[in-house]
Amino acid sequence: MPVTQLNHYNLRTPYETMLKLKDFYCDVLGLKVGPREGFTSRGFWLYIGDTHVLHLAEYRGEGEPLTNVLTTIDHISFTCTDLPAMEAHLKSHGIQYTTRDLPVLNVRQINFKDPVGNGIELFFYMENERV
């Protein structure tokens, strides 16, 4: 009964913020809005290809949202290709980011925040380059 993969992650937020997040993840990261059926609340499922990876759900006052907790999810990571194109794309959207090399994995990372402060990591395997 082992865990075999990450299915999706969910961000619950007020509707207006949810719309900003949808636009950000679609415009900046290239996710696509896809099918989301059987729900009475407003929201979006965002896809990479045929796989839903991010669920945006409307927070409608169900309990108090946590604003100061001891643990949080620091970031979500996406595997990407074409590092130069992504850097140009982020710059064209005015996204401030940092990079980090992981030589032991031959990986370069780009790190930035979404509009509400969630960490985003883009993971590039540098197949023919030495990092």
N, CA, C and O atoms as CSV, one atom per row, in Angstrom:
chain,resi,resn,atom,element,x,y,z
A,1,MET,N,N,0.825,-1.191,0.000
A,1,MET,CA,C,0.000,0.000,0.000
A,1,MET,C,C,0.873,1.259,0.000
A,1,MET,O,O,0.571,2.194,0.742
A,2,PRO,N,N,1.935,1.320,-0.798
A,2,PRO,CA,C,2.811,2.492,-0.775
A,2,PRO,C,C,2.211,3.676,-1.521
A,2,PRO,O,O,1.402,3.512,-2.434
A,3,VAL,N,N,2.620,4.859,-1.118
A,3,VAL,CA,C,2.297,6.069,-1.875
A,3,VAL,C,C,3.101,6.006,-3.162
A,3,VAL,O,O,4.289,5.687,-3.132
A,4,THR,N,N,2.473,6.306,-4.290
A,4,THR,CA,C,3.162,6.184,-5.568
A,4,THR,C,C,3.422,7.510,-6.274
A,4,THR,O,O,4.318,7.591,-7.114
A,5,GLN,N,N,2.650,8.557,-5.946
A,5,GLN,CA,C,2.896,9.858,-6.572
A,5,GLN,C,C,2.069,10.916,-5.876
A,5,GLN,O,O,1.117,10.601,-5.161
A,6,LEU,N,N,2.432,12.173,-6.084
A,6,LEU,CA,C,1.619,13.280,-5.614
A,6,LEU,C,C,0.434,13.420,-6.560
A,6,LEU,O,O,0.622,13.445,-7.777
A,7,ASN,N,N,-0.773,13.510,-6.033
A,7,ASN,CA,C,-1.960,13.627,-6.863
A,7,ASN,C,C,-2.247,15.089,-7.202
A,7,ASN,O,O,-2.359,15.439,-8.377
A,8,HIS,N,N,-2.366,15.936,-6.195
A,8,HIS,CA,C,-2.612,17.357,-6.413
A,8,HIS,C,C,-2.385,18.096,-5.104
A,8,HIS,O,O,-2.227,17.476,-4.052
A,9,TYR,N,N,-2.371,19.411,-5.171
A,9,TYR,CA,C,-2.428,20.199,-3.953
A,9,TYR,C,C,-3.565,21.185,-4.096
A,9,TYR,O,O,-3.977,21.518,-5.207
A,10,ASN,N,N,-4.074,21.654,-2.961
A,10,ASN,CA,C,-5.274,22.486,-2.933
A,10,ASN,C,C,-4.970,23.795,-2.226
A,10,ASN,O,O,-4.353,23.806,-1.161
A,11,LEU,N,N,-5.401,24.887,-2.816
A,11,LEU,CA,C,-5.342,26.188,-2.175
A,11,LEU,C,C,-6.771,26.673,-1.990
A,11,LEU,O,O,-7.517,26.806,-2.960
A,12,ARG,N,N,-7.154,26.938,-0.744
A,12,ARG,CA,C,-8.503,27.427,-0.425
A,12,ARG,C,C,-8.382,28.902,-0.063
A,12,ARG,O,O,-7.591,29.274,0.803
A,13,THR,N,N,-9.161,29.726,-0.724
A,13,THR,CA,C,-9.010,31.165,-0.585
A,13,THR,C,C,-10.315,31.862,-0.959
A,13,THR,O,O,-11.150,31.262,-1.636
A,14,PRO,N,N,-10.512,33.109,-0.539
A,14,PRO,CA,C,-11.688,33.852,-1.005
A,14,PRO,C,C,-11.713,33.936,-2.536
A,14,PRO,O,O,-10.674,33.871,-3.194
A,15,TYR,N,N,-12.906,34.080,-3.075
A,15,TYR,CA,C,-13.118,33.989,-4.522
A,15,TYR,C,C,-12.250,34.967,-5.313
A,15,TYR,O,O,-11.641,34.567,-6.306
A,16,GLU,N,N,-12.174,36.226,-4.909
A,16,GLU,CA,C,-11.396,37.206,-5.677
A,16,GLU,C,C,-9.917,36.816,-5.732
A,16,GLU,O,O,-9.275,36.964,-6.772
A,17,THR,N,N,-9.383,36.323,-4.628
A,17,THR,CA,C,-7.993,35.872,-4.610
A,17,THR,C,C,-7.838,34.625,-5.467
A,17,THR,O,O,-6.822,34.456,-6.142
A,18,MET,N,N,-8.836,33.755,-5.442
A,18,MET,CA,C,-8.796,32.535,-6.248
A,18,MET,C,C,-8.678,32.888,-7.735
A,18,MET,O,O,-7.944,32.228,-8.472
A,19,LEU,N,N,-9.389,33.911,-8.171
A,19,LEU,CA,C,-9.300,34.330,-9.572
A,19,LEU,C,C,-7.887,34.812,-9.911
A,19,LEU,O,O,-7.372,34.512,-10.989
A,20,LYS,N,N,-7.265,35.552,-9.004
A,20,LYS,CA,C,-5.885,36.010,-9.232
A,20,LYS,C,C,-4.933,34.829,-9.313
A,20,LYS,O,O,-4.047,34.796,-10.167
A,21,LEU,N,N,-5.116,33.855,-8.421
A,21,LEU,CA,C,-4.257,32.674,-8.443
A,21,LEU,C,C,-4.442,31.869,-9.724
A,21,LEU,O,O,-3.468,31.391,-10.306
A,22,LYS,N,N,-5.690,31.718,-10.163
A,22,LYS,CA,C,-5.951,30.992,-11.413
A,22,LYS,C,C,-5.204,31.659,-12.563
A,22,LYS,O,O,-4.517,30.990,-13.334
A,23,ASP,N,N,-5.340,32.971,-12.676
A,23,ASP,CA,C,-4.666,33.688,-13.758
A,23,ASP,C,C,-3.152,33.532,-13.658
A,23,ASP,O,O,-2.485,33.314,-14.669
A,24,PHE,N,N,-2.606,33.640,-12.454
A,24,PHE,CA,C,-1.169,33.519,-12.259
A,24,PHE,C,C,-0.668,32.150,-12.694
A,24,PHE,O,O,0.273,32.053,-13.482
A,25,TYR,N,N,-1.294,31.091,-12.185
A,25,TYR,CA,C,-0.810,29.747,-12.501
A,25,TYR,C,C,-1.016,29.398,-13.979
A,25,TYR,O,O,-0.246,28.618,-14.539
A,26,CYS,N,N,-2.024,29.954,-14.600
A,26,CYS,CA,C,-2.225,29.710,-16.042
A,26,CYS,C,C,-1.284,30.571,-16.880
A,26,CYS,O,O,-0.623,30.065,-17.787
A,27,ASP,N,N,-1.221,31.866,-16.583
A,27,ASP,CA,C,-0.420,32.779,-17.402
A,27,ASP,C,C,1.077,32.594,-17.199
A,27,ASP,O,O,1.843,32.630,-18.162
A,28,VAL,N,N,1.500,32.398,-15.955
A,28,VAL,CA,C,2.932,32.339,-15.662
A,28,VAL,C,C,3.476,30.919,-15.803
A,28,VAL,O,O,4.544,30.727,-16.385
A,29,LEU,N,N,2.764,29.926,-15.282
A,29,LEU,CA,C,3.279,28.556,-15.320
A,29,LEU,C,C,2.716,27.718,-16.454
A,29,LEU,O,O,3.225,26.629,-16.722
A,30,GLY,N,N,1.684,28.196,-17.122
A,30,GLY,CA,C,1.146,27.459,-18.256
A,30,GLY,C,C,0.190,26.340,-17.904
A,30,GLY,O,O,-0.118,25.503,-18.752
A,31,LEU,N,N,-0.296,26.308,-16.643
A,31,LEU,CA,C,-1.321,25.326,-16.312
A,31,LEU,C,C,-2.604,25.690,-17.057
A,31,LEU,O,O,-2.786,26.837,-17.464
A,32,LYS,N,N,-3.476,24.728,-17.230
A,32,LYS,CA,C,-4.735,24.941,-17.968
A,32,LYS,C,C,-5.921,24.587,-17.081
A,32,LYS,O,O,-5.879,23.613,-16.329
A,33,VAL,N,N,-6.976,25.388,-17.178
A,33,VAL,CA,C,-8.215,25.069,-16.470
A,33,VAL,C,C,-8.846,23.861,-17.146
A,33,VAL,O,O,-8.957,23.814,-18.371
A,34,GLY,N,N,-9.259,22.885,-16.344
A,34,GLY,CA,C,-9.863,21.680,-16.884
A,34,GLY,C,C,-11.106,21.289,-16.120
A,34,GLY,O,O,-11.598,22.054,-15.290
A,35,PRO,N,N,-11.620,20.096,-16.395
A,35,PRO,CA,C,-12.876,19.649,-15.798
A,35,PRO,C,C,-12.848,19.640,-14.271
A,35,PRO,O,O,-11.864,19.237,-13.651
A,36,ARG,N,N,-13.936,20.088,-13.693
A,36,ARG,CA,C,-14.166,20.069,-12.246
A,36,ARG,C,C,-15.658,19.909,-12.062
A,36,ARG,O,O,-16.403,20.888,-12.101
A,37,GLU,N,N,-16.090,18.703,-11.866
A,37,GLU,CA,C,-17.527,18.427,-11.807
A,37,GLU,C,C,-17.930,17.886,-10.450
A,37,GLU,O,O,-17.119,17.291,-9.741
A,38,GLY,N,N,-19.200,18.098,-10.088
A,38,GLY,CA,C,-19.752,17.517,-8.879
A,38,GLY,C,C,-19.535,18.334,-7.621
A,38,GLY,O,O,-19.682,17.807,-6.518
A,39,PHE,N,N,-19.193,19.595,-7.754
A,39,PHE,CA,C,-18.971,20.453,-6.596
A,39,PHE,C,C,-20.011,21.562,-6.563
A,39,PHE,O,O,-20.419,22.075,-7.605
A,40,THR,N,N,-20.435,21.926,-5.363
A,40,THR,CA,C,-21.379,23.040,-5.226
A,40,THR,C,C,-20.650,24.351,-4.969
A,40,THR,O,O,-21.231,25.422,-5.141
A,41,SER,N,N,-19.393,24.285,-4.562
A,41,SER,CA,C,-18.612,25.497,-4.325
A,41,SER,C,C,-17.932,25.932,-5.621
A,41,SER,O,O,-17.752,25.142,-6.547
A,42,ARG,N,N,-17.563,27.200,-5.659
A,42,ARG,CA,C,-16.826,27.704,-6.823
A,42,ARG,C,C,-15.358,27.290,-6.701
A,42,ARG,O,O,-14.808,27.213,-5.603
A,43,GLY,N,N,-14.749,27.030,-7.835
A,43,GLY,CA,C,-13.344,26.657,-7.833
A,43,GLY,C,C,-12.875,26.282,-9.216
A,43,GLY,O,O,-13.633,26.314,-10.185
A,44,PHE,N,N,-11.605,25.926,-9.286
A,44,PHE,CA,C,-10.979,25.530,-10.546
A,44,PHE,C,C,-10.052,24.363,-10.288
A,44,PHE,O,O,-9.438,24.274,-9.224
A,45,TRP,N,N,-9.947,23.467,-11.256
A,45,TRP,CA,C,-8.906,22.460,-11.276
A,45,TRP,C,C,-7.965,22.846,-12.396
A,45,TRP,O,O,-8.384,23.026,-13.539
A,46,LEU,N,N,-6.700,22.972,-12.067
A,46,LEU,CA,C,-5.691,23.338,-13.050
A,46,LEU,C,C,-4.862,22.106,-13.395
A,46,LEU,O,O,-4.504,21.312,-12.526
A,47,TYR,N,N,-4.570,21.970,-14.674
A,47,TYR,CA,C,-3.978,20.752,-15.223
A,47,TYR,C,C,-2.627,21.014,-15.872
A,47,TYR,O,O,-2.354,22.101,-16.382
A,48,ILE,N,N,-1.784,19.971,-15.833
A,48,ILE,CA,C,-0.632,19.834,-16.715
A,48,ILE,C,C,-1.002,18.677,-17.629
A,48,ILE,O,O,-1.107,17.536,-17.179
A,49,GLY,N,N,-1.196,18.963,-18.896
A,49,GLY,CA,C,-1.673,17.925,-19.817
A,49,GLY,C,C,-3.026,17.418,-19.345
A,49,GLY,O,O,-3.959,18.200,-19.162
A,50,ASP,N,N,-3.133,16.107,-19.149
A,50,ASP,CA,C,-4.388,15.500,-18.711
A,50,ASP,C,C,-4.456,15.286,-17.198
A,50,ASP,O,O,-5.388,14.654,-16.700
A,51,THR,N,N,-3.477,15.808,-16.474
A,51,THR,CA,C,-3.389,15.539,-15.035
A,51,THR,C,C,-3.710,16.793,-14.233
A,51,THR,O,O,-3.072,17.832,-14.405
A,52,HIS,N,N,-4.707,16.689,-13.353
A,52,HIS,CA,C,-5.007,17.826,-12.473
A,52,HIS,C,C,-3.964,17.848,-11.370
A,52,HIS,O,O,-3.717,16.831,-10.722
A,53,VAL,N,N,-3.346,19.012,-11.154
A,53,VAL,CA,C,-2.266,19.121,-10.173
A,53,VAL,C,C,-2.535,20.168,-9.106
A,53,VAL,O,O,-1.979,20.093,-8.010
A,54,LEU,N,N,-3.377,21.137,-9.412
A,54,LEU,CA,C,-3.688,22.208,-8.465
A,54,LEU,C,C,-5.188,22.419,-8.424
A,54,LEU,O,O,-5.823,22.668,-9.449
A,55,HIS,N,N,-5.746,22.318,-7.234
A,55,HIS,CA,C,-7.164,22.616,-7.036
A,55,HIS,C,C,-7.262,23.956,-6.318
A,55,HIS,O,O,-6.632,24.163,-5.282
A,56,LEU,N,N,-8.045,24.847,-6.871
A,56,LEU,CA,C,-8.353,26.116,-6.223
A,56,LEU,C,C,-9.797,26.037,-5.754
A,56,LEU,O,O,-10.698,25.768,-6.549
A,57,ALA,N,N,-10.016,26.267,-4.482
A,57,ALA,CA,C,-11.350,26.133,-3.911
A,57,ALA,C,C,-11.691,27.408,-3.143
A,57,ALA,O,O,-10.835,28.012,-2.496
A,58,GLU,N,N,-12.940,27.795,-3.229
A,58,GLU,CA,C,-13.388,29.000,-2.543
A,58,GLU,C,C,-13.506,28.761,-1.044
A,58,GLU,O,O,-14.145,27.806,-0.601
A,59,TYR,N,N,-12.887,29.634,-0.280
A,59,TYR,CA,C,-13.076,29.637,1.163
A,59,TYR,C,C,-14.336,30.445,1.435
A,59,TYR,O,O,-14.421,31.620,1.079
A,60,ARG,N,N,-15.315,29.804,2.072
A,60,ARG,CA,C,-16.601,30.462,2.323
A,60,ARG,C,C,-16.881,30.594,3.818
A,60,ARG,O,O,-18.037,30.578,4.239
A,61,GLY,N,N,-15.839,30.723,4.609
A,61,GLY,CA,C,-16.026,30.951,6.032
A,61,GLY,C,C,-16.197,29.691,6.850
A,61,GLY,O,O,-16.664,29.762,7.986
A,62,GLU,N,N,-15.830,28.527,6.304
A,62,GLU,CA,C,-15.937,27.277,7.040
A,62,GLU,C,C,-14.791,27.223,8.049
A,62,GLU,O,O,-13.681,26.823,7.699
A,63,GLY,N,N,-15.045,27.617,9.284
A,63,GLY,CA,C,-14.000,27.644,10.296
A,63,GLY,C,C,-13.053,28.804,10.049
A,63,GLY,O,O,-13.143,29.490,9.031
A,64,GLU,N,N,-12.170,29.009,10.964
A,64,GLU,CA,C,-11.213,30.104,10.827
A,64,GLU,C,C,-9.994,29.642,10.039
A,64,GLU,O,O,-9.422,28.599,10.355
A,65,PRO,N,N,-9.584,30.396,9.021
A,65,PRO,CA,C,-8.358,30.021,8.305
A,65,PRO,C,C,-7.156,30.209,9.224
A,65,PRO,O,O,-7.117,31.149,10.017
A,66,LEU,N,N,-6.189,29.326,9.118
A,66,LEU,CA,C,-4.987,29.431,9.925
A,66,LEU,C,C,-4.068,30.494,9.345
A,66,LEU,O,O,-3.733,30.452,8.161
A,67,THR,N,N,-3.666,31.433,10.165
A,67,THR,CA,C,-2.756,32.480,9.695
A,67,THR,C,C,-1.409,32.425,10.411
A,67,THR,O,O,-0.453,33.062,9.969
A,68,ASN,N,N,-1.321,31.686,11.489
A,68,ASN,CA,C,-0.063,31.567,12.216
A,68,ASN,C,C,0.040,30.142,12.733
A,68,ASN,O,O,-0.498,29.813,13.790
A,69,VAL,N,N,0.734,29.301,11.982
A,69,VAL,CA,C,0.863,27.900,12.352
A,69,VAL,C,C,2.342,27.549,12.479
A,69,VAL,O,O,3.201,28.249,11.943
A,70,LEU,N,N,2.628,26.478,13.180
A,70,LEU,CA,C,4.011,26.082,13.394
A,70,LEU,C,C,4.635,25.439,12.163
A,70,LEU,O,O,5.848,25.530,11.970
A,71,THR,N,N,3.844,24.803,11.343
A,71,THR,CA,C,4.372,24.205,10.119
A,71,THR,C,C,3.517,24.662,8.947
A,71,THR,O,O,2.311,24.871,9.081
A,72,THR,N,N,4.150,24.811,7.822
A,72,THR,CA,C,3.455,25.172,6.596
A,72,THR,C,C,4.101,24.421,5.451
A,72,THR,O,O,5.192,23.871,5.600
A,73,ILE,N,N,3.444,24.397,4.327
A,73,ILE,CA,C,4.076,23.906,3.104
A,73,ILE,C,C,4.908,25.059,2.577
A,73,ILE,O,O,4.378,26.131,2.289
A,74,ASP,N,N,6.196,24.846,2.451
A,74,ASP,CA,C,7.112,25.901,2.037
A,74,ASP,C,C,6.972,26.233,0.553
A,74,ASP,O,O,6.968,27.403,0.170
A,75,HIS,N,N,6.857,25.198,-0.279
A,75,HIS,CA,C,6.771,25.439,-1.722
A,75,HIS,C,C,6.242,24.184,-2.412
A,75,HIS,O,O,6.200,23.095,-1.840
A,76,ILE,N,N,5.847,24.383,-3.652
A,76,ILE,CA,C,5.490,23.276,-4.541
A,76,ILE,C,C,6.476,23.347,-5.706
A,76,ILE,O,O,6.851,24.435,-6.145
A,77,SER,N,N,6.889,22.193,-6.196
A,77,SER,CA,C,7.907,22.146,-7.237
A,77,SER,C,C,7.342,21.528,-8.506
A,77,SER,O,O,6.616,20.535,-8.457
A,78,PHE,N,N,7.681,22.126,-9.640
A,78,PHE,CA,C,7.290,21.622,-10.951
A,78,PHE,C,C,8.553,21.307,-11.744
A,78,PHE,O,O,9.476,22.120,-11.774
A,79,THR,N,N,8.611,20.155,-12.381
A,79,THR,CA,C,9.702,19.828,-13.298
A,79,THR,C,C,9.436,20.547,-14.611
A,79,THR,O,O,8.318,20.517,-15.125
A,80,CYS,N,N,10.456,21.191,-15.150
A,80,CYS,CA,C,10.291,22.011,-16.351
A,80,CYS,C,C,11.401,21.722,-17.353
A,80,CYS,O,O,12.390,21.059,-17.039
A,81,THR,N,N,11.218,22.231,-18.556
A,81,THR,CA,C,12.241,22.196,-19.585
A,81,THR,C,C,12.424,23.610,-20.123
A,81,THR,O,O,11.586,24.480,-19.887
A,82,ASP,N,N,13.510,23.838,-20.842
A,82,ASP,CA,C,13.819,25.099,-21.514
A,82,ASP,C,C,13.978,26.251,-20.513
A,82,ASP,O,O,13.164,27.173,-20.455
A,83,LEU,N,N,15.043,26.161,-19.741
A,83,LEU,CA,C,15.357,27.179,-18.739
A,83,LEU,C,C,15.425,28.594,-19.318
A,83,LEU,O,O,14.808,29.495,-18.749
A,84,PRO,N,N,16.146,28.836,-20.427
A,84,PRO,CA,C,16.213,30.208,-20.953
A,84,PRO,C,C,14.835,30.779,-21.309
A,84,PRO,O,O,14.564,31.951,-21.048
A,85,ALA,N,N,13.974,29.959,-21.901
A,85,ALA,CA,C,12.634,30.435,-22.262
A,85,ALA,C,C,11.824,30.759,-21.008
A,85,ALA,O,O,11.094,31.750,-20.987
A,86,MET,N,N,11.944,29.942,-19.969
A,86,MET,CA,C,11.198,30.205,-18.742
A,86,MET,C,C,11.682,31.482,-18.074
A,86,MET,O,O,10.873,32.274,-17.590
A,87,GLU,N,N,12.995,31.688,-18.042
A,87,GLU,CA,C,13.503,32.922,-17.444
A,87,GLU,C,C,12.997,34.144,-18.207
A,87,GLU,O,O,12.605,35.136,-17.592
A,88,ALA,N,N,12.999,34.085,-19.522
A,88,ALA,CA,C,12.475,35.196,-20.320
A,88,ALA,C,C,10.993,35.404,-20.045
A,88,ALA,O,O,10.530,36.540,-19.940
A,89,HIS,N,N,10.255,34.315,-19.930
A,89,HIS,CA,C,8.815,34.382,-19.658
A,89,HIS,C,C,8.545,35.024,-18.296
A,89,HIS,O,O,7.675,35.887,-18.178
A,90,LEU,N,N,9.280,34.608,-17.279
A,90,LEU,CA,C,9.094,35.188,-15.944
A,90,LEU,C,C,9.422,36.678,-15.964
A,90,LEU,O,O,8.696,37.480,-15.377
A,91,LYS,N,N,10.501,37.048,-16.627
A,91,LYS,CA,C,10.872,38.461,-16.727
A,91,LYS,C,C,9.789,39.257,-17.439
A,91,LYS,O,O,9.484,40.381,-17.040
A,92,SER,N,N,9.203,38.689,-18.490
A,92,SER,CA,C,8.153,39.400,-19.226
A,92,SER,C,C,6.903,39.625,-18.370
A,92,SER,O,O,6.121,40.536,-18.640
A,93,HIS,N,N,6.715,38.798,-17.341
A,93,HIS,CA,C,5.586,38.959,-16.412
A,93,HIS,C,C,5.978,39.725,-15.149
A,93,HIS,O,O,5.169,39.865,-14.232
A,94,GLY,N,N,7.210,40.219,-15.101
A,94,GLY,CA,C,7.661,40.988,-13.942
A,94,GLY,C,C,7.818,40.153,-12.682
A,94,GLY,O,O,7.700,40.679,-11.575
A,95,ILE,N,N,8.082,38.857,-12.831
A,95,ILE,CA,C,8.228,37.967,-11.680
A,95,ILE,C,C,9.675,38.021,-11.195
A,95,ILE,O,O,10.597,37.735,-11.958
A,96,GLN,N,N,9.875,38.385,-9.938
A,96,GLN,CA,C,11.201,38.351,-9.347
A,96,GLN,C,C,11.486,36.929,-8.871
A,96,GLN,O,O,10.645,36.298,-8.230
A,97,TYR,N,N,12.675,36.435,-9.188
A,97,TYR,CA,C,13.007,35.065,-8.842
A,97,TYR,C,C,14.481,34.962,-8.490
A,97,TYR,O,O,15.273,35.861,-8.770
A,98,THR,N,N,14.824,33.847,-7.870
A,98,THR,CA,C,16.216,33.508,-7.604
A,98,THR,C,C,16.498,32.154,-8.242
A,98,THR,O,O,15.579,31.390,-8.538
A,99,THR,N,N,17.775,31.869,-8.450
A,99,THR,CA,C,18.167,30.565,-8.985
A,99,THR,C,C,19.119,29.895,-8.002
A,99,THR,O,O,19.796,30.551,-7.210
A,100,ARG,N,N,19.147,28.584,-8.079
A,100,ARG,CA,C,20.061,27.806,-7.244
A,100,ARG,C,C,20.475,26.565,-8.026
A,100,ARG,O,O,19.648,25.908,-8.659
A,101,ASP,N,N,21.753,26.259,-7.972
A,101,ASP,CA,C,22.274,25.053,-8.622
A,101,ASP,C,C,22.439,23.945,-7.586
A,101,ASP,O,O,22.877,24.185,-6.461
A,102,LEU,N,N,22.081,22.731,-7.988
A,102,LEU,CA,C,22.292,21.529,-7.182
A,102,LEU,C,C,23.185,20.590,-7.991
A,102,LEU,O,O,22.685,19.692,-8.668
A,103,PRO,N,N,24.517,20.794,-7.924
A,103,PRO,CA,C,25.426,20.018,-8.765
A,103,PRO,C,C,25.309,18.508,-8.582
A,103,PRO,O,O,25.471,17.761,-9.547
A,104,VAL,N,N,25.033,18.048,-7.377
A,104,VAL,CA,C,24.962,16.612,-7.150
A,104,VAL,C,C,23.832,15.974,-7.958
A,104,VAL,O,O,23.910,14.795,-8.302
A,105,LEU,N,N,22.784,16.740,-8.262
A,105,LEU,CA,C,21.670,16.250,-9.071
A,105,LEU,C,C,21.736,16.746,-10.514
A,105,LEU,O,O,20.924,16.347,-11.348
A,106,ASN,N,N,22.711,17.623,-10.808
A,106,ASN,CA,C,22.801,18.276,-12.109
A,106,ASN,C,C,21.502,19.010,-12.434
A,106,ASN,O,O,20.920,18.854,-13.507
A,107,VAL,N,N,21.074,19.815,-11.463
A,107,VAL,CA,C,19.793,20.521,-11.533
A,107,VAL,C,C,20.005,22.004,-11.281
A,107,VAL,O,O,20.862,22.391,-10.487
A,108,ARG,N,N,19.236,22.815,-11.948
A,108,ARG,CA,C,19.128,24.242,-11.648
A,108,ARG,C,C,17.674,24.507,-11.267
A,108,ARG,O,O,16.748,24.014,-11.910
A,109,GLN,N,N,17.494,25.291,-10.213
A,109,GLN,CA,C,16.154,25.641,-9.741
A,109,GLN,C,C,15.901,27.132,-9.924
A,109,GLN,O,O,16.812,27.951,-9.808
A,110,ILE,N,N,14.653,27.464,-10.211
A,110,ILE,CA,C,14.172,28.837,-10.162
A,110,ILE,C,C,13.137,28.869,-9.044
A,110,ILE,O,O,12.263,28.005,-8.974
A,111,ASN,N,N,13.240,29.872,-8.167
A,111,ASN,CA,C,12.328,29.992,-7.034
A,111,ASN,C,C,11.689,31.373,-7.002
A,111,ASN,O,O,12.363,32.384,-7.200
A,112,PHE,N,N,10.368,31.409,-6.747
A,112,PHE,CA,C,9.637,32.661,-6.641
A,112,PHE,C,C,8.355,32.411,-5.864
A,112,PHE,O,O,8.091,31.287,-5.437
A,113,LYS,N,N,7.563,33.450,-5.683
A,113,LYS,CA,C,6.313,33.359,-4.924
A,113,LYS,C,C,5.127,33.633,-5.839
A,113,LYS,O,O,5.227,34.402,-6.795
A,114,ASP,N,N,3.996,32.986,-5.527
A,114,ASP,CA,C,2.759,33.318,-6.231
A,114,ASP,C,C,2.171,34.585,-5.595
A,114,ASP,O,O,2.742,35.094,-4.631
A,115,PRO,N,N,1.054,35.106,-6.103
A,115,PRO,CA,C,0.531,36.384,-5.599
A,115,PRO,C,C,0.171,36.409,-4.112
A,115,PRO,O,O,0.060,37.493,-3.539
A,116,VAL,N,N,-0.011,35.267,-3.479
A,116,VAL,CA,C,-0.337,35.274,-2.050
A,116,VAL,C,C,0.814,34.748,-1.193
A,116,VAL,O,O,0.640,34.545,0.008
A,117,GLY,N,N,1.983,34.526,-1.788
A,117,GLY,CA,C,3.164,34.177,-1.021
A,117,GLY,C,C,3.525,32.710,-0.970
A,117,GLY,O,O,4.470,32.346,-0.270
A,118,ASN,N,N,2.811,31.848,-1.686
A,118,ASN,CA,C,3.183,30.437,-1.738
A,118,ASN,C,C,4.453,30.282,-2.571
A,118,ASN,O,O,4.588,30.903,-3.625
A,119,GLY,N,N,5.382,29.453,-2.098
A,119,GLY,CA,C,6.624,29.240,-2.815
A,119,GLY,C,C,6.429,28.352,-4.030
A,119,GLY,O,O,5.718,27.348,-3.977
A,120,ILE,N,N,7.071,28.734,-5.125
A,120,ILE,CA,C,7.067,27.968,-6.372
A,120,ILE,C,C,8.519,27.662,-6.704
A,120,ILE,O,O,9.366,28.555,-6.707
A,121,GLU,N,N,8.799,26.398,-6.984
A,121,GLU,CA,C,10.129,25.972,-7.412
A,121,GLU,C,C,9.993,25.325,-8.783
A,121,GLU,O,O,9.171,24.429,-8.977
A,122,LEU,N,N,10.797,25.781,-9.723
A,122,LEU,CA,C,10.852,25.161,-11.042
A,122,LEU,C,C,12.164,24.399,-11.122
A,122,LEU,O,O,13.227,24.957,-10.852
A,123,PHE,N,N,12.093,23.139,-11.487
A,123,PHE,CA,C,13.187,22.173,-11.394
A,123,PHE,C,C,13.621,21.807,-12.806
A,123,PHE,O,O,12.861,21.179,-13.543
A,124,PHE,N,N,14.837,22.192,-13.191
A,124,PHE,CA,C,15.364,21.949,-14.532
A,124,PHE,C,C,16.534,20.986,-14.463
A,124,PHE,O,O,17.553,21.284,-13.839
A,125,TYR,N,N,16.393,19.825,-15.107
A,125,TYR,CA,C,17.520,18.900,-15.228
A,125,TYR,C,C,18.436,19.426,-16.323
A,125,TYR,O,O,17.990,19.664,-17.445
A,126,MET,N,N,19.706,19.609,-16.006
A,126,MET,CA,C,20.680,20.157,-16.944
A,126,MET,C,C,21.450,18.996,-17.564
A,126,MET,O,O,22.602,18.742,-17.215
A,127,GLU,N,N,20.794,18.295,-18.490
A,127,GLU,CA,C,21.311,17.029,-19.030
A,127,GLU,C,C,22.703,17.145,-19.626
A,127,GLU,O,O,23.571,16.323,-19.334
A,128,ASN,N,N,22.923,18.142,-20.446
A,128,ASN,CA,C,24.213,18.235,-21.140
A,128,ASN,C,C,25.078,19.369,-20.636
A,128,ASN,O,O,26.083,19.707,-21.261
A,129,GLU,N,N,24.702,19.963,-19.514
A,129,GLU,CA,C,25.459,21.069,-18.968
A,129,GLU,C,C,25.997,20.697,-17.606
A,129,GLU,O,O,25.404,19.894,-16.886
A,130,ARG,N,N,27.094,21.271,-17.272
A,130,ARG,CA,C,27.617,21.118,-15.920
A,130,ARG,C,C,27.089,22.299,-15.121
A,130,ARG,O,O,27.301,23.454,-15.493
A,131,VAL,N,N,26.404,22.008,-14.027
A,131,VAL,CA,C,25.834,23.079,-13.190
A,131,VAL,C,C,26.910,23.593,-12.266
A,131,VAL,O,O,26.659,24.498,-11.469
